[in-house]
Amino acid sequence: MSIKILQKFIQLLFILCLTLLVIGLLLPQQYKVTQNVDIRANKELIMPYINNLSNWQVWSPWEKLDPSIEFTVAKPSAGVGAHLFWQSKWGMGEMTITSISRSSTKFNILFNNEHIVTGALTFTQEQNKTLVSCELNGEVTTPIIGGYLALFSQYILNNTVALGLNNLRTTLQLHIKNSEN
């Protein structure tokens, strides 16, 4: 009797693994993250916090979420071509600013030499505030589990980008308050 139960268990486990494999192969490996925040500041005040990678430490949530992360900002640290590297217990990556205009900053991110993300921060001025929007488009190229990793990446980045934009808003509000005093 116990051999039949073991055989049924093994069959069920095999079917479960096969199902997870098929689902993983069918899941899209691409993902998109979009988050917005209103900041009571003009975009000229916001842009230096975005276009100078040395200033990202002030508002970026990554160091608080992963204390093992170490950032290195390359020269130049600001403008098109500005480059940032990081290393942590979860892996490594690099980010490069690829384009700056009056209404957006675009960048590329490479995670662990295989996971590519393109991103943009856009700025829409509205009377006494600016709508800052962040959009990330990524693709996970890991075979078989790439779809699962894309879902996980989207979940993590949705929350982290929202936190980062809120930190940026708080940083700028404090900057404005301190400059008024």
C-alpha positions in Angstrom: 0.0 0.0 0.0 2.8 2.5 0.8 4.5 1.8 -2.6 1.3 2.8 -4.4 1.1 6.0 -2.4 4.7 6.8 -3.1 4.1 6.1 -6.9 1.1 8.4 -6.8 3.1 11.1 -5.0 5.9 10.8 -7.6 3.4 11.0 -10.5 1.8 14.1 -8.9 5.2 15.7 -8.4 6.2 15.0 -12.0 2.9 16.5 -13.3 3.3 19.5 -11.1 6.9 20.1 -12.3 5.9 19.6 -15.9 3.0 22.1 -15.5 5.3 24.7 -13.9 7.8 24.2 -16.7 5.2 24.7 -19.4 3.8 27.8 -17.7 7.3 29.2 -17.3 7.9 28.7 -21.0 4.6 30.4 -21.9 5.0 33.4 -19.6 6.3 36.6 -21.3 9.9 37.4 -20.4 9.3 41.1 -20.8 7.9 43.4 -18.2 6.9 47.1 -17.8 6.9 49.2 -14.7 5.3 52.7 -14.6 5.0 54.9 -11.5 4.2 58.6 -11.1 4.5 61.2 -8.4 3.5 64.9 -8.1 6.3 67.1 -6.7 5.6 70.7 -5.7 8.7 72.0 -7.4 9.6 73.1 -10.9 11.4 70.7 -13.1 14.6 72.8 -13.1 14.9 72.1 -9.4 14.2 68.3 -9.9 16.6 67.7 -12.8 19.9 67.9 -10.9 18.7 65.1 -8.6 18.1 63.0 -11.7 20.8 64.0 -14.2 23.7 63.8 -11.7 24.1 60.2 -10.6 26.1 61.4 -7.5 22.8 62.8 -6.2 20.8 59.5 -6.6 22.1 58.3 -3.2 20.1 61.1 -1.6 16.8 59.7 -2.7 17.3 56.2 -4.1 15.9 53.5 -1.8 18.4 50.7 -2.8 20.9 51.2 0.1 18.1 50.9 2.6 16.6 47.9 0.9 19.9 46.1 0.4 22.6 47.2 3.0 25.2 45.1 1.1 25.0 47.3 -2.0 28.0 49.4 -2.9 27.8 52.1 -5.6 30.6 53.5 -7.7 29.8 56.6 -9.7 32.1 57.0 -12.7 33.3 60.2 -14.4 31.5 62.0 -15.7 28.8 61.7 -13.0 26.3 64.0 -14.7 24.8 64.3 -18.1 24.7 62.0 -21.1 27.2 59.2 -20.6 27.1 59.4 -16.8 27.7 55.9 -15.5 27.0 54.2 -12.2 28.1 50.7 -11.1 26.9 48.6 -8.2 27.7 45.3 -6.5 25.7 43.5 -3.8 25.1 40.1 -2.4 22.2 39.8 -5.0 24.4 40.6 -8.0 25.9 43.5 -9.9 24.7 46.1 -12.4 25.4 49.3 -14.2 23.4 52.2 -15.3 24.1 54.8 -18.0 22.3 58.0 -18.9 21.7 57.9 -22.6 19.6 61.0 -23.3 18.5 64.2 -21.7 15.9 66.7 -22.9 13.9 69.4 -21.3 11.2 66.9 -20.5 12.9 63.6 -19.9 16.0 61.7 -18.9 16.6 58.3 -20.5 18.9 55.5 -19.3 19.9 51.9 -19.7 20.4 49.4 -16.9 22.3 46.1 -17.2 21.8 43.5 -14.3 24.3 40.7 -13.9 25.5 41.2 -17.5 22.3 39.6 -18.9 19.1 41.4 -17.8 18.6 44.6 -19.8 16.3 47.4 -18.8 15.6 50.7 -20.6 14.1 53.5 -18.6 12.9 57.1 -18.7 12.0 59.7 -16.2 9.7 62.3 -17.7 8.7 65.7 -16.3 5.4 67.4 -17.0 5.1 70.9 -15.5 1.7 71.7 -14.1 1.4 75.2 -12.6 3.1 74.9 -9.2 4.0 71.2 -9.4 5.7 68.7 -11.7 4.5 65.2 -12.5 7.5 62.9 -12.5 6.9 59.6 -14.3 9.3 56.7 -14.3 8.9 53.9 -16.9 11.1 50.8 -17.0 10.9 48.2 -19.8 12.8 45.0 -19.1 13.5 41.6 -20.4 14.8 38.6 -18.6 16.7 36.3 -21.0 17.2 33.3 -18.6 15.8 30.2 -20.2 12.9 28.3 -18.8 12.5 30.5 -15.6 12.7 33.8 -17.4 8.9 34.4 -17.3 8.9 33.8 -13.5 11.9 36.1 -13.1 10.1 38.8 -15.2 7.1 38.6 -12.9 9.3 38.8 -9.8 11.3 41.7 -11.3 8.2 43.6 -12.1 6.8 43.2 -8.6 10.1 44.3 -6.9 10.7 47.2 -9.3 7.1 48.5 -9.0 7.5 48.8 -5.2 11.0 50.1 -5.3 10.3 52.7 -8.0 7.3 54.0 -6.1 9.4 54.2 -2.9 12.2 56.0 -4.8 9.8 58.6 -6.4 8.3 59.3 -2.9 11.8 59.7 -1.5 12.6 62.1 -4.3 9.4 64.2 -3.5 10.4 64.2 0.2 14.0 65.2 -0.6 12.8 68.1 -2.8 10.2 69.3 -0.2 12.9 69.4 2.5 15.3 71.2 0.1 12.6 73.8 -0.6 11.7 74.2 3.0 15.4 74.6 4.1 16.1 77.2 1.3 13.1 79.2 2.5 14.4 79.4 6.1 
